[in-house]
């Protein structure tokens, strides 16, 4: 199993450190997509972060 899959599996089980690790991994992309004319917008950051958390719960391990 790949390291990312392990972290994702732990996050799905509720491991807060794993969840933080995934959010940190995607942080640059989340921030980049949360800018309006170069200015960070907290609300634009929250929406994709919440969707990321939802996706963690939808994760199914490939067999």
Secondary structure, DSSP 4 states (H G I P E B T S, - for coil): --HHHHHHHHHHTT-HHHHHHHHHHHHHHHHHTTEETTEE-HHHHHHHHHHHHHHHHH-----
